[in-house]
Amino acid sequence: MKLLVTCLLAMLLTGCSDLEDYLERKFGSVVFFTISATVSLCCFRSARKSNEMFEMMESTPISSISDIQGGPTEIKGKVKAQEDVLVSPWGKKRCVYYKFEVDQEEGENRSSKYVREEQSLPFMVQDGSGQVNVDLQGAVFELKLDKSNISRTFALSTELVELLKTRYGKSVKGLIFNKTLIFRETAIELNDEVYVFGTAICEKTSQNGNYSLKKGKMPLIITDKGGASVELNFKKDGMTMMVIGGVTLCLTFLGYALLFT
């Protein structure tokens, strides 16, 4: 946008007396230039943010819970409930977090959300040196798929039929045949080993300097895929945005050239 304004001002200063008529004739080029410049700017900003996050995560070593000092932190340990626990709808697992999703296929490569339920409870992570609370506000979960199933026509278990009917008030019946449904469930069970990226903040009410992991300078990410997997995702996102930004920057120069031809 700044480049576009600069170009227009330059035309005014160099004696373009009929700017309105010029822009009308070049309307398509102006739109092309503006969109490509905006997309390029957004991509480069996103790439920089992803790269900064990757560098911060890569430079943050895994800490023993007893050695947490505050600020960006990565820990590894086993999940412990603070008080209550959840039970996942499909797998009936005792957990502190679950997400149950059902998508309905509507055609080739097209689907829509049919059911979505996500529940979580604050929990603790424990290693050999101690334990720390995890505040889930703003948390991102990167979890392996625990259960999945695709129902086609009549191949749907009675268990899933009853679950949809009694818990969500949904039916598997279509106009003629059963709907084609895709079931997925992920969960964080008690004693699961997880990696947690977050910002360690000392609790104000604590008498002994206990910390909680929250969303802050370091985003709160909980994963059972390994810490390196999360870091690599940010690196890949940064590279992808750089490539898209580079392509759209080339299109921006093309649009700039079309404005003056």
TIVO-956744 format. One record per residue: residue number from 1; residue in one letter; z negated, y, x negated of N, C-alpha, C in turn. Coordinates in nm, 3 decimals, m for minus. Atoms other than C-alpha are relative to their C-alpha. Layout:
N
   seq   type      n_zz      n_yy      n_xx     ca_zz     ca_yy     ca_xx      c_zz      c_yy      c_xx
   NUM      A         Z         Y         X         Z         Y         X         Z         Y         X
...
! end
This chain:
261
   seq   type      n_zz      n_yy      n_xx     ca_zz     ca_yy     ca_xx      c_zz      c_yy      c_xx
     1      M     0.000    m0.120    m0.083     0.000     0.000     0.000     0.000     0.127    m0.088
     2      K     0.004    m0.116     0.089    m0.087     0.242    m0.282     0.136     0.024    m0.064
     3      L    m0.132    m0.012     0.062     0.246     0.167    m0.446     0.102     0.057     0.098
     4      L    m0.092    m0.050    m0.102     0.431     0.232    m0.120    m0.019     0.149     0.020
     5      V     0.028    m0.142    m0.017     0.260     0.568    m0.071     0.052     0.080    m0.118
     6      T    m0.049    m0.066     0.120     0.342     0.661    m0.430     0.150     0.018     0.004
     7      C    m0.146    m0.006    m0.009     0.708     0.580    m0.373     0.045     0.108     0.099
     8      L    m0.038    m0.097    m0.102     0.724     0.788    m0.058    m0.027     0.143    m0.047
     9      L     0.030    m0.133     0.055     0.555     1.084    m0.227     0.102     0.039    m0.106
    10      A    m0.099    m0.028     0.103     0.796     1.052    m0.517     0.132     0.045     0.062
    11      M    m0.124    m0.040    m0.067     1.089     1.075    m0.277    m0.010     0.142     0.053
    12      L     0.019    m0.135    m0.049     0.942     1.386    m0.122     0.011     0.103    m0.112
    13      L     0.004    m0.094     0.113     0.884     1.551    m0.459     0.135     0.013    m0.068
    14      T    m0.132    m0.007     0.065     1.236     1.471    m0.578     0.107     0.053     0.095
    15      G    m0.095    m0.071    m0.084     1.395     1.648    m0.285     0.059    m0.081     0.112
    16      C    m0.048     0.077    m0.116     1.438     1.386    m0.011    m0.032     0.080     0.126
    17      S     0.024    m0.093    m0.110     1.478     1.632     0.276    m0.007    m0.067     0.135
    18      D    m0.001     0.065    m0.131     1.529     1.382     0.555    m0.068    m0.135    m0.011
    19      L     0.075     0.123     0.023     1.254     1.126     0.496    m0.002    m0.089     0.124
    20      E     0.006     0.078    m0.124     1.236     1.022     0.861     0.128    m0.080     0.020
    21      D    m0.127     0.070    m0.014     1.604     0.934     0.873     0.013    m0.110    m0.105
    22      Y    m0.007     0.099     0.108     1.577     0.752     0.539    m0.083    m0.123     0.035
    23      L     0.088     0.112    m0.034     1.283     0.541     0.657     0.055    m0.080     0.118
    24      E    m0.060     0.072    m0.113     1.466     0.458     0.978     0.109    m0.094    m0.048
    25      R    m0.108     0.084     0.053     1.762     0.327     0.782    m0.054    m0.114    m0.087
    26      K     0.058     0.099     0.091     1.538     0.140     0.540    m0.122    m0.070     0.060
    27      F     0.121     0.053    m0.065     1.287     0.017     0.797    m0.029    m0.144    m0.042
    28      G     0.021     0.140     0.038     1.338    m0.353     0.717    m0.050    m0.014    m0.143
    29      S     0.044     0.005     0.140     1.300    m0.291     0.344    m0.142     0.050    m0.016
    30      V     0.137    m0.053     0.006     0.985    m0.084     0.400    m0.100    m0.106     0.047
    31      V     0.089     0.104    m0.052     0.828    m0.362     0.610    m0.012    m0.114    m0.101
    32      F     0.000     0.108     0.098     0.930    m0.628     0.356    m0.084     0.037    m0.122
    33      F     0.073    m0.047     0.117     0.792    m0.423     0.067    m0.150     0.008     0.029
    34      T     0.142    m0.018    m0.036     0.466    m0.342     0.248    m0.071    m0.134     0.013
    35      I     0.063     0.131    m0.022     0.394    m0.702     0.354    m0.016    m0.074    m0.132
    36      S     0.007     0.075     0.126     0.476    m0.854     0.014    m0.102     0.064    m0.094
    37      A     0.098    m0.067     0.086     0.268    m0.591    m0.170    m0.142    m0.030     0.046
    38      T     0.133     0.027    m0.055    m0.029    m0.647     0.063    m0.044    m0.143    m0.028
    39      V     0.032     0.141     0.026    m0.012    m1.027     0.033    m0.029    m0.023    m0.147
    40      S     0.020     0.016     0.144     0.019    m1.005    m0.344    m0.137     0.052    m0.042
    41      L     0.129    m0.059     0.034    m0.285    m0.777    m0.370    m0.114    m0.090     0.046
    42      C     0.105     0.088    m0.054    m0.495    m1.006    m0.147    m0.011    m0.129    m0.081
    43      C     0.001     0.125     0.077    m0.393    m1.316    m0.346    m0.065     0.020    m0.136
    44      F     0.059    m0.025     0.132    m0.485    m1.160    m0.681    m0.151     0.025     0.011
    45      R     0.143    m0.021    m0.021    m0.821    m1.047    m0.543    m0.072    m0.132     0.025
    46      S     0.059     0.131    m0.029    m0.890    m1.395    m0.407    m0.006    m0.085    m0.126
    47      A    m0.004     0.076     0.126    m0.786    m1.551    m0.740    m0.111     0.045    m0.094
    48      R     0.106    m0.052     0.087    m1.021    m1.323    m0.932    m0.137    m0.044     0.046
    49      K     0.129     0.043    m0.054    m1.309    m1.407    m0.700    m0.025    m0.148    m0.027
    50      S     0.014     0.144     0.025    m1.246    m1.783    m0.732    m0.024    m0.027    m0.147
    51      N     0.018     0.021     0.145    m1.217    m1.761    m1.111    m0.138     0.044    m0.046
    52      E     0.135    m0.046     0.035    m1.539    m1.561    m1.138    m0.105    m0.102     0.044
    53      M     0.094     0.100    m0.049    m1.717    m1.821    m0.924     0.004    m0.126    m0.085
    54      F    m0.014     0.116     0.087    m1.579    m2.105    m1.136    m0.072     0.022    m0.132
    55      E     0.063    m0.029     0.129    m1.693    m1.937    m1.456    m0.152     0.004     0.011
    56      M     0.144    m0.006    m0.018    m2.040    m1.873    m1.315    m0.058    m0.141     0.017
    57      M     0.048     0.137    m0.021    m2.078    m2.235    m1.198     0.008    m0.081    m0.128
    58      E    m0.018     0.078     0.122    m1.942    m2.377    m1.523    m0.104     0.037    m0.105
    59      S     0.097    m0.045     0.099    m2.184    m2.167    m1.727    m0.145    m0.021     0.044
    60      T     0.135     0.025    m0.051    m2.484    m2.266    m1.511    m0.032    m0.149    m0.015
    61      P     0.030     0.142     0.020    m2.630    m2.596    m1.640    m0.091    m0.053     0.111
    62      I     0.093     0.062    m0.095    m2.815    m2.842    m1.419    m0.143     0.019    m0.050
    63      S     0.139    m0.027     0.038    m3.183    m2.744    m1.419    m0.093    m0.105     0.058
    64      S     0.111     0.074    m0.060    m3.490    m2.956    m1.376    m0.069     0.096     0.097
    65      I     0.058    m0.087    m0.102    m3.663    m2.826    m1.066    m0.121     0.077    m0.054
    66      S     0.117    m0.069     0.056    m3.977    m2.743    m1.264     0.038     0.113    m0.093
    67      D    m0.044    m0.103     0.094    m3.767    m2.523    m1.497     0.079     0.113     0.067
    68      I    m0.075    m0.105    m0.070    m3.604    m2.307    m1.227    m0.062     0.136    m0.030
    69      Q     0.047    m0.132     0.039    m3.627    m1.942    m1.333     0.041     0.110     0.098
    70      G    m0.052    m0.102    m0.091    m3.450    m1.759    m1.052     0.144     0.032    m0.033
    71      G    m0.142    m0.032     0.020    m3.090    m1.645    m1.004     0.088    m0.122     0.023
    72      P    m0.093     0.112    m0.019    m2.782    m1.873    m1.008    m0.056    m0.129    m0.057
    73      T     0.066     0.127     0.037    m2.902    m2.234    m1.022     0.081    m0.118     0.051
    74      E    m0.056     0.128    m0.044    m2.766    m2.587    m1.005    m0.104    m0.108    m0.026
    75      I     0.096     0.110     0.014    m2.992    m2.886    m0.942     0.062    m0.129     0.052
    76      K    m0.041     0.132    m0.046    m2.952    m3.256    m0.881    m0.127    m0.077     0.036
    77      G     0.118     0.075    m0.039    m3.198    m3.470    m0.689     0.019    m0.071     0.132
    78      K    m0.005     0.076    m0.124    m3.282    m3.674    m0.381    m0.053     0.083     0.117
    79      V     0.033    m0.076    m0.120    m3.308    m3.539    m0.029    m0.129    m0.051     0.062
    80      K     0.125     0.031    m0.068    m3.650    m3.527     0.133    m0.014     0.091     0.123
    81      A     0.019    m0.080    m0.121    m3.730    m3.411     0.486    m0.125     0.085    m0.013
    82      Q     0.120    m0.083    m0.003    m3.971    m3.123     0.533    m0.096    m0.049     0.108
    83      E     0.083     0.052    m0.110    m4.096    m3.248     0.869     0.084    m0.097     0.085
    84      D    m0.080     0.083    m0.090    m3.858    m3.372     1.139     0.127    m0.049    m0.069
    85      V    m0.130     0.048     0.047    m3.538    m3.568     1.085     0.095    m0.006     0.119
    86      L    m0.104     0.015    m0.101    m3.210    m3.592     1.274     0.049    m0.144     0.001
    87      V    m0.067     0.130    m0.008    m3.026    m3.904     1.390     0.146     0.028     0.033
    88      S    m0.142    m0.030    m0.021    m2.648    m3.890     1.360     0.051    m0.073     0.124
    89      P    m0.044     0.057    m0.128    m2.460    m3.957     1.687     0.067    m0.136    m0.011
    90      W    m0.081     0.122     0.009    m2.229    m4.233     1.567    m0.066    m0.104    m0.090
    91      G     0.056     0.096     0.094    m2.384    m4.396     1.262    m0.148    m0.028     0.019
    92      K     0.144     0.016    m0.026    m2.743    m4.358     1.392    m0.081     0.005    m0.130
    93      K     0.068    m0.013     0.129    m2.851    m4.249     1.044    m0.109     0.106     0.008
    94      R     0.106    m0.100     0.013    m3.179    m4.073     0.976     0.041     0.099    m0.109
    95      C    m0.060    m0.096     0.091    m3.065    m3.753     0.812    m0.057     0.140     0.022
    96      V     0.038    m0.141    m0.016    m3.118    m3.380     0.763     0.122     0.084     0.037
    97      Y    m0.123    m0.070    m0.038    m2.756    m3.287     0.835     0.103    m0.103     0.046
    98      Y    m0.116     0.082    m0.037    m2.462    m3.436     1.023     0.105     0.088     0.067
    99      K    m0.112    m0.061    m0.073    m2.123    m3.333     1.153     0.083    m0.111     0.060
   100      F    m0.078     0.100    m0.073    m1.946    m3.538     1.418     0.117     0.073     0.065
   101      E    m0.120    m0.065    m0.050    m1.587    m3.447     1.502     0.093    m0.102     0.063
   102      V    m0.106     0.080    m0.061    m1.323    m3.586     1.734     0.119     0.091     0.024
   103      D    m0.124    m0.074    m0.022    m0.964    m3.459     1.725     0.090    m0.081     0.092
   104      Q    m0.096     0.065    m0.088    m0.701    m3.536     1.986     0.141     0.027    m0.050
   105      E    m0.139    m0.015     0.042    m0.346    m3.601     1.869     0.083     0.047     0.118
   106      E    m0.083    m0.055    m0.107    m0.098    m3.396     2.070     0.149    m0.012    m0.030
   107      G    m0.140     0.016     0.039     0.224    m3.479     1.890     0.007    m0.024    m0.149
   108      E    m0.018     0.025     0.143     0.369    m3.532     1.546    m0.060     0.114    m0.082
   109      N     0.068    m0.095     0.088     0.144    m3.358     1.292    m0.071     0.112     0.075
   110      R     0.074    m0.099    m0.078    m0.037    m3.172     1.570    m0.122    m0.065     0.064
   111      S     0.122     0.050    m0.063    m0.393    m3.217     1.691    m0.087     0.118     0.038
   112      S     0.092    m0.105    m0.044    m0.669    m3.019     1.860    m0.142    m0.056    m0.001
   113      K     0.140     0.041    m0.002    m1.048    m3.026     1.849    m0.037    m0.048     0.141
   114      Y     0.044     0.057    m0.128    m1.187    m3.249     2.123    m0.152     0.006     0.011
   115      V     0.146    m0.006     0.006    m1.553    m3.271     2.019    m0.039     0.049    m0.139
   116      R     0.055    m0.040     0.130    m1.747    m3.098     1.742    m0.149     0.025     0.018
   117      E     0.145    m0.022     0.000    m2.121    m3.123     1.685    m0.049     0.000    m0.144
   118      E     0.053    m0.014     0.135    m2.298    m3.005     1.370    m0.146     0.043     0.010
   119      Q     0.143    m0.030    m0.004    m2.676    m3.007     1.321    m0.058    m0.010    m0.141
   120      S     0.066     0.006     0.131    m2.899    m2.941     1.022    m0.144     0.043     0.013
   121      L     0.140    m0.038     0.011    m3.264    m2.904     0.928    m0.029     0.041    m0.144
   122      P     0.041    m0.031     0.138    m3.421    m2.732     0.626    m0.058    m0.125    m0.066
   123      F     0.048     0.118     0.070    m3.496    m2.993     0.362    m0.038     0.035    m0.143
   124      M     0.036    m0.017     0.139    m3.619    m3.037     0.007     0.083    m0.093    m0.086
   125      V    m0.063     0.086     0.101    m3.453    m3.175    m0.304    m0.106    m0.028    m0.107
   126      Q     0.106     0.043     0.093    m3.676    m3.372    m0.540     0.061    m0.071    m0.119
   127      D    m0.035     0.076     0.119    m3.627    m3.482    m0.898    m0.129    m0.044    m0.068
   128      G     0.120     0.051     0.067    m3.867    m3.628    m1.154    m0.101     0.106    m0.037
   129      S     0.090    m0.107     0.043    m4.017    m3.286    m1.225    m0.064     0.077     0.114
   130      G     0.057    m0.075    m0.113    m4.083    m3.149    m0.877     0.096     0.002     0.117
   131      Q    m0.086    m0.012    m0.117    m3.923    m3.042    m0.552     0.019     0.148     0.035
   132      V    m0.032    m0.137    m0.036    m3.762    m2.729    m0.411     0.057     0.001     0.141
   133      N    m0.052    m0.016    m0.135    m3.687    m2.608    m0.059     0.143     0.051    m0.004
   134      V    m0.138    m0.046    m0.013    m3.326    m2.553     0.048     0.013     0.072     0.135
   135      D    m0.020    m0.081    m0.120    m3.266    m2.271     0.298     0.147    m0.010     0.038
   136      L    m0.137     0.034    m0.034    m2.951    m2.371     0.486     0.081     0.115     0.060
   137      Q    m0.076    m0.111    m0.057    m2.851    m2.027     0.615     0.120     0.033    m0.089
   138      G    m0.122    m0.029     0.075    m2.490    m1.974     0.509     0.044    m0.111    m0.093
   139      A    m0.032     0.111     0.091    m2.471    m2.317     0.342     0.141    m0.054     0.027
   140      V    m0.129     0.069    m0.009    m2.138    m2.489     0.271    m0.024    m0.144    m0.043
   141      F     0.019     0.141     0.028    m2.133    m2.870     0.281     0.131    m0.062    m0.046
   142      E    m0.117     0.072     0.054    m1.887    m3.064     0.063    m0.041    m0.146    m0.011
   143      L     0.054     0.135    m0.010    m1.951    m3.423     0.167     0.109    m0.105     0.014
   144      K    m0.088     0.115    m0.020    m1.784    m3.761     0.150    m0.003    m0.041     0.148
   145      L    m0.009     0.048    m0.137    m1.666    m3.904     0.480    m0.077    m0.131     0.013
   146      D     0.081     0.121    m0.018    m1.919    m4.161     0.606     0.067    m0.101     0.093
   147      K    m0.065     0.089    m0.096    m1.735    m4.303     0.907     0.123     0.070     0.054
   148      S    m0.119    m0.055    m0.061    m1.387    m4.258     1.049     0.069    m0.109     0.080
   149      N    m0.070     0.097    m0.085    m1.170    m4.421     1.312     0.112     0.073     0.074
   150      I    m0.109    m0.053    m0.083    m0.837    m4.361     1.487     0.022    m0.095     0.115
   151      S    m0.020     0.085    m0.118    m0.812    m4.490     1.842     0.143     0.018     0.049
   152      R    m0.136    m0.006    m0.053    m0.466    m4.574     1.968     0.009    m0.089     0.124
   153      T    m0.017     0.065    m0.129    m0.404    m4.667     2.331    m0.127    m0.074     0.043
   154      F     0.115     0.076    m0.049    m0.656    m4.947     2.399    m0.099    m0.036    m0.111
   155      A     0.084     0.043     0.112    m0.807    m4.992     2.050    m0.115     0.098    m0.023
   156      L     0.116    m0.086     0.012    m1.133    m4.804     2.108    m0.124    m0.077     0.040
   157      S     0.120     0.080    m0.026    m1.477    m4.958     2.087    m0.078     0.054     0.119
   158      T     0.086    m0.039    m0.112    m1.714    m4.954     2.384    m0.105     0.101    m0.044
   159      E     0.101    m0.091     0.055    m1.967    m4.777     2.161     0.049     0.145     0.001
   160      L    m0.053    m0.136     0.004    m1.741    m4.475     2.112     0.033     0.053     0.139
   161      V    m0.027    m0.041    m0.138    m1.635    m4.467     2.477    m0.128     0.051     0.065
   162      E     0.128    m0.039    m0.058    m2.000    m4.452     2.584    m0.056     0.126    m0.064
   163      L     0.049    m0.119     0.071    m2.086    m4.194     2.317     0.068     0.126     0.054
   164      L    m0.071    m0.116    m0.051    m1.815    m3.958     2.437    m0.041     0.033     0.143
   165      K     0.032    m0.021    m0.141    m1.910    m4.007     2.801    m0.142     0.053     0.021
   166      T     0.139    m0.033    m0.027    m2.289    m3.988     2.787    m0.049     0.123    m0.076
   167      R     0.052    m0.111     0.081    m2.343    m3.734     2.507     0.082     0.128     0.017
   168      Y    m0.086    m0.118    m0.001    m2.044    m3.503     2.543     0.074     0.020     0.133
   169      G    m0.068    m0.013    m0.128    m1.915    m3.564     2.897     0.151    m0.003    m0.011
   170      K    m0.143     0.008     0.025    m1.569    m3.651     2.763     0.053    m0.138     0.035
   171      S    m0.064     0.126    m0.035    m1.327    m3.920     2.870     0.111    m0.032    m0.098
   172      V    m0.111     0.043     0.087    m1.079    m4.123     2.666     0.128    m0.018     0.081
   173      K    m0.115     0.024    m0.085    m0.842    m4.150     2.963     0.100     0.114    m0.007
   174      G    m0.107    m0.097    m0.009    m0.508    m3.975     2.950     0.067    m0.011     0.135
   175      L    m0.071     0.009    m0.128    m0.251    m3.935     3.229     0.041    m0.143     0.032
   176      I    m0.040     0.140    m0.020    m0.127    m4.291     3.177    m0.081    m0.091    m0.091
   177      F     0.073     0.081     0.097    m0.275    m4.437     2.859    m0.121     0.077    m0.051
   178      N     0.112    m0.068     0.065    m0.589    m4.361     2.662     0.051     0.105    m0.098
   179      K    m0.034    m0.102     0.098    m0.583    m4.051     2.446    m0.008    m0.057    m0.142
   180      T     0.009     0.036     0.142    m0.520    m4.090     2.075    m0.101     0.093    m0.064
   181      L     0.112    m0.079     0.050    m0.845    m3.973     1.917    m0.032    m0.039    m0.144
   182      I     0.039     0.022     0.140    m0.952    m3.935     1.554    m0.148     0.036    m0.013
   183      F     0.145    m0.018     0.012    m1.327    m3.977     1.489    m0.038     0.014    m0.147
   184      R     0.052    m0.017     0.135    m1.508    m3.851     1.178    m0.148     0.038     0.007
   185      E     0.141    m0.038     0.009    m1.873    m3.829     1.080    m0.042     0.008    m0.146
   186      T     0.062    m0.014     0.132    m2.047    m3.701     0.768    m0.148     0.030     0.021
   187      A     0.145    m0.020    m0.013    m2.420    m3.691     0.705    m0.065     0.006    m0.138
   188      I     0.087     0.004     0.117    m2.686    m3.620     0.443    m0.124    m0.077     0.041
   189      E     0.111     0.086    m0.037    m2.930    m3.906     0.473    m0.121     0.025    m0.091
   190      L     0.120    m0.006     0.083    m3.286    m3.918     0.347     0.022    m0.084    m0.126
   191      N    m0.011     0.064     0.132    m3.296    m4.012    m0.024     0.142     0.001    m0.056
   192      D    m0.132    m0.017     0.061    m2.927    m3.932    m0.072    m0.012     0.088    m0.124
   193      E    m0.003    m0.085     0.119    m2.856    m3.788    m0.416     0.105     0.108     0.019
   194      V    m0.091    m0.113    m0.021    m2.700    m3.443    m0.392    m0.008     0.097    m0.118
   195      Y     0.000    m0.116     0.088    m2.602    m3.154    m0.614    m0.010     0.123     0.089
   196      V     0.014    m0.123    m0.077    m2.705    m2.811    m0.490     0.024     0.119    m0.093
   197      F    m0.021    m0.129     0.064    m2.559    m2.483    m0.612    m0.062     0.106     0.089
   198      G     0.059    m0.105    m0.080    m2.750    m2.177    m0.500    m0.067     0.105    m0.085
   199      T     0.075    m0.105     0.067    m2.953    m1.872    m0.585    m0.149    m0.027     0.019
   200      A     0.143     0.028    m0.007    m3.316    m1.947    m0.668    m0.076     0.131     0.019
   201      I     0.078    m0.120    m0.033    m3.549    m1.693    m0.509    m0.146    m0.040     0.016
   202      C     0.143     0.028    m0.008    m3.926    m1.689    m0.551    m0.052     0.039     0.138
   203      E     0.055    m0.027    m0.132    m4.105    m1.713    m0.217    m0.111     0.104    m0.009
   204      K     0.100    m0.107     0.002    m4.311    m1.403    m0.141    m0.140    m0.052     0.032
   205      T     0.130     0.053    m0.042    m4.586    m1.611     0.015    m0.056    m0.101    m0.099
   206      S     0.042     0.104     0.094    m4.606    m1.845    m0.285    m0.106     0.052    m0.096
   207      Q     0.106    m0.034     0.095    m4.918    m1.840    m0.500     0.030    m0.052    m0.141
   208      N    m0.023     0.063     0.131    m4.772    m2.049    m0.782     0.146     0.012    m0.046
   209      G    m0.136    m0.024     0.047    m4.418    m1.914    m0.820     0.100    m0.102     0.046
   210      N    m0.096     0.096    m0.050    m4.240    m2.175    m0.608     0.128     0.072     0.044
   211      Y    m0.130    m0.058    m0.033    m3.869    m2.115    m0.548     0.063    m0.074     0.117
   212      S    m0.089     0.060    m0.097    m3.625    m2.178    m0.267     0.143     0.028    m0.043
   213      L    m0.141    m0.022     0.028    m3.251    m2.220    m0.305     0.066     0.056     0.125
   214      K    m0.062    m0.069    m0.112    m3.054    m1.981    m0.085     0.140     0.046    m0.038
   215      K    m0.128    m0.065     0.025    m2.716    m1.818    m0.050    m0.025     0.137    m0.061
   216      G     0.017    m0.128     0.066    m2.692    m1.522    m0.286     0.117     0.027    m0.091
   217      K    m0.107    m0.021     0.097    m2.495    m1.430    m0.596     0.078    m0.130    m0.020
   218      M    m0.062     0.133    m0.001    m2.426    m1.802    m0.623     0.000    m0.050     0.144
   219      P    m0.001     0.052    m0.138    m2.310    m1.941    m0.286    m0.080    m0.129     0.008
   220      L     0.077     0.122    m0.020    m2.520    m2.221    m0.139     0.096    m0.112     0.038
   221      I    m0.092     0.112    m0.022    m2.312    m2.538    m0.171    m0.076    m0.130    m0.025
   222      I     0.069     0.129     0.009    m2.449    m2.887    m0.107     0.106    m0.109     0.002
   223      T    m0.105     0.100     0.011    m2.239    m3.183    m0.215    m0.055    m0.133    m0.049
   224      D     0.029     0.132     0.054    m2.260    m3.556    m0.273     0.120    m0.053    m0.079
   225      K    m0.120     0.037     0.074    m1.927    m3.556    m0.460    m0.014     0.025    m0.151
   226      G     0.019    m0.035     0.140    m2.070    m3.431    m0.791     0.026     0.147    m0.023
   227      G    m0.014    m0.141     0.025    m2.106    m3.082    m0.931     0.135     0.039    m0.054
   228      A    m0.129    m0.032     0.060    m1.782    m3.095    m1.131     0.110     0.010     0.104
   229      S    m0.100    m0.004    m0.106    m1.584    m3.158    m0.813     0.004     0.136     0.068
   230      V     0.007    m0.132    m0.063    m1.705    m2.834    m0.656     0.058     0.107    m0.093
   231      E    m0.051    m0.097     0.097    m1.634    m2.636    m0.973     0.152    m0.007    m0.009
   232      L    m0.144     0.018     0.012    m1.283    m2.783    m0.996     0.073     0.059     0.121
   233      N    m0.063    m0.057    m0.120    m1.208    m2.676    m0.637     0.019     0.151    m0.014
   234      F    m0.012    m0.144     0.020    m1.278    m2.312    m0.726     0.110     0.030    m0.103
   235      K    m0.104    m0.021     0.102    m1.058    m2.342    m1.035     0.138    m0.019     0.060
   236      K    m0.128     0.026    m0.064    m0.774    m2.492    m0.830     0.037     0.113     0.096
   237      D    m0.027    m0.110    m0.093    m0.809    m2.222    m0.564     0.046     0.125    m0.076
   238      G    m0.040    m0.116     0.080    m0.789    m1.954    m0.833     0.141    m0.012    m0.051
   239      M    m0.135     0.021     0.052    m0.476    m2.104    m0.985     0.103     0.010     0.111
   240      T    m0.093    m0.005    m0.113    m0.311    m2.146    m0.644     0.025     0.144     0.043
   241      M    m0.014    m0.139    m0.041    m0.379    m1.784    m0.548     0.076     0.082    m0.104
   242      M    m0.075    m0.070     0.104    m0.247    m1.664    m0.884     0.150    m0.027     0.012
   243      V    m0.142     0.036    m0.015     0.080    m1.853    m0.830     0.060     0.071     0.121
   244      I    m0.051    m0.067    m0.121     0.120    m1.721    m0.474     0.010     0.151    m0.022
   245      G    m0.003    m0.143     0.030     0.030    m1.372    m0.593     0.116     0.038    m0.090
   246      G    m0.113    m0.027     0.089     0.290    m1.393    m0.870     0.133    m0.003     0.074
   247      V    m0.124     0.010    m0.078     0.562    m1.503    m0.628     0.017     0.122     0.089
   248      T    m0.010    m0.116    m0.090     0.482    m1.228    m0.378     0.014     0.130    m0.078
   249      L    m0.021    m0.119     0.082     0.467    m0.974    m0.662     0.149     0.015    m0.034
   250      C    m0.145    m0.004     0.024     0.827    m1.067    m0.748     0.074     0.050     0.124
   251      L    m0.062    m0.047    m0.125     0.917    m1.016    m0.382    m0.028     0.148     0.021
   252      T     0.032    m0.142    m0.012     0.741    m0.679    m0.395     0.098     0.084    m0.081
   253      F    m0.097    m0.072     0.082     0.967    m0.568    m0.681     0.139    m0.003     0.064
   254      L    m0.129     0.009    m0.070     1.266    m0.694    m0.481     0.003     0.102     0.114
   255      G     0.007    m0.098    m0.108     1.151    m0.487    m0.183     0.010     0.142    m0.051
   256      Y    m0.007    m0.133     0.061     1.106    m0.186    m0.411     0.146     0.035    m0.036
   257      A    m0.140    m0.023     0.036     1.462    m0.229    m0.536     0.085     0.028     0.125
   258      L    m0.077    m0.019    m0.123     1.596    m0.254    m0.180    m0.023     0.139     0.060
   259      L     0.028    m0.133    m0.053     1.430     0.078    m0.092     0.092     0.107    m0.061
   260      F    m0.078    m0.102     0.070     1.650     0.260    m0.343     0.144    m0.042    m0.023
   261      T    m0.142     0.039     0.009     1.982     0.085    m0.293     0.071     0.029     0.130
! end
